[in-house]
Amino acid sequence: MRHRHDDDTWDLATSVGATATLVAAARAVASRTDRRLVDDAFAEPLVRAVGIDVFERWAGGELDLSDDDCRHVLQWFVDLMAVRTRYFDEFFLDAAAAGIRQAVILAAGLDARSYRLPWPPGTTVFEIDQPPVSAFKTATLAGMDAQPTADLRAVPVDLRLDWPAALRGAGFESGRPTAWIAEGLLPFLPPDAQDRLLDQVSALSSAGSRLAAEVFVPPSREVMRPLRERWSDQGFDVEPSDLVYAGPRHDVARYLAQHGWETVTTPLTRLLADNGIATRAAASPFAGSKYYASIRT
Ligand SMILES: C[S@@+](CC[C@H](N)C(=O)[O-])C[C@H]1O[C@@H](n2cnc3c(N)ncnc32)[C@H](O)[C@@H]1O
């Protein structure tokens, strides 16, 4: 059965949109257990606002975790989210320290960096995601009286469409160096759409621009099975591995090199080790995930 098609859409409770709620729930758990790595006070209220019961209870620390198989997968996932959140936070903070004042969060989902990072004055942050996702987050945070810490511009558009036009329409200036992130996004795009996205980012990036991207490896159906059964019992029926596009795709670093970017690639196992979580890393079903930090020369 085909689970995705070229013009599919979603909100935060369905299909790819639900993965944004899933990762925000993991950020809420990580924020409670290890603030050293993540401190995202917006994650739990955003997850509660979406209203997927099993994610609300996990985010709130109310989930029964007596089943070992479920607990292990969730712990690996929280570990991944903790170190990846820190990786992308540091990427933006380093870019800001280097003087970059324009940022773009591709596929922002429930990412609250525009509300929680200490952006230098004069920074504009553009957040791109599907219109229902973007509208929900904006309305929910406004309802909480949350104040962005930068000049935040939501750009509600599908990344398979002409998003550069929408971005320019929101005030993006390609002549200024930009810090871009693609966190939790690329495997949800077909391989040719990933190439196109990197082409478009390159075309919009002046010298000195930076890009951080993640290519995550979703756990196998076998690893996910106990968790999926529980989710399904509790009325939530999304299988994350059905939502990604499998098959060969270009390596991000090699592809970007052809477009004038220099890249440092960091495997997830390195990030886990660097953050003192190495003991659980070897068995992690996400261990093949990679992180790319690139600078446009
Ligand atoms: C796993 S979530 C990651 C969200 C966010 N980057 C984070 O880490 O919290 C995947 C996100 O990608 C977005 N996404 C996937 N494909 C997209 C597309 N074609 N256009 C716009 N957004 C897309 C989804 O709406 C969702 O918010």
The ligand as an SDF file (V2000), in Angstrom:
LIG
                    3D

 27 29  0  0  0  0  0  0  0  0999 V2000
    9.6290   14.9670   12.2840 C   0  0  0  0  0  0  0  0  0  0  0  0
    8.8490   16.5070   12.0170 S   0  0  0  0  0  0  0  0  0  0  0  0
   10.1940   17.6010   12.3900 C   0  0  0  0  0  0  0  0  0  0  0  0
    9.7100   18.9550   12.8060 C   0  0  0  0  0  0  0  0  0  0  0  0
   10.8180   19.8720   13.3630 C   0  0  0  0  0  0  0  0  0  0  0  0
   11.8600   20.1050   12.4090 N   0  0  0  0  0  0  0  0  0  0  0  0
   11.3740   19.2970   14.6290 C   0  0  0  0  0  0  0  0  0  0  0  0
   12.4670   18.7020   14.6090 O   0  0  0  0  0  0  0  0  0  0  0  0
   10.7170   19.4140   15.6610 O   0  0  0  0  0  0  0  0  0  0  0  0
    8.7340   16.6080   10.2590 C   0  0  0  0  0  0  0  0  0  0  0  0
    8.1940   17.9370    9.7840 C   0  0  0  0  0  0  0  0  0  0  0  0
    8.4190   18.0310    8.3830 O   0  0  0  0  0  0  0  0  0  0  0  0
    7.3600   18.7170    7.8170 C   0  0  0  0  0  0  0  0  0  0  0  0
    7.3630   18.3990    6.3990 N   0  0  0  0  0  0  0  0  0  0  0  0
    7.6280   17.1960    5.8270 C   0  0  0  0  0  0  0  0  0  0  0  0
    7.4910   17.2730    4.5070 N   0  0  0  0  0  0  0  0  0  0  0  0
    7.1480   18.5570    4.2340 C   0  0  0  0  0  0  0  0  0  0  0  0
    6.8420   19.2450    3.0530 C   0  0  0  0  0  0  0  0  0  0  0  0
    6.8510   18.6290    1.8710 N   0  0  0  0  0  0  0  0  0  0  0  0
    6.5110   20.5630    3.1260 N   0  0  0  0  0  0  0  0  0  0  0  0
    6.4960   21.1870    4.3280 C   0  0  0  0  0  0  0  0  0  0  0  0
    6.7530   20.5770    5.4940 N   0  0  0  0  0  0  0  0  0  0  0  0
    7.0740   19.2770    5.4430 C   0  0  0  0  0  0  0  0  0  0  0  0
    6.1560   18.1810    8.5750 C   0  0  0  0  0  0  0  0  0  0  0  0
    4.9900   18.9670    8.4350 O   0  0  0  0  0  0  0  0  0  0  0  0
    6.6810   18.1290    9.9790 C   0  0  0  0  0  0  0  0  0  0  0  0
    6.4450   19.3250   10.6720 O   0  0  0  0  0  0  0  0  0  0  0  0
  1  2  1  0
  2  3  1  0
  2 10  1  0
  3  4  1  0
  4  5  1  0
  5  6  1  0
  5  7  1  0
  7  8  2  0
  7  9  1  0
 10 11  1  0
 11 12  1  0
 11 26  1  0
 12 13  1  0
 13 14  1  0
 13 24  1  0
 14 15  1  0
 14 23  1  0
 15 16  2  0
 16 17  1  0
 17 18  1  0
 17 23  2  0
 18 19  1  0
 18 20  2  0
 20 21  1  0
 21 22  2  0
 22 23  1  0
 24 25  1  0
 24 26  1  0
 26 27  1  0
M  CHG  2   2   1   9  -1
M  END
$$$$
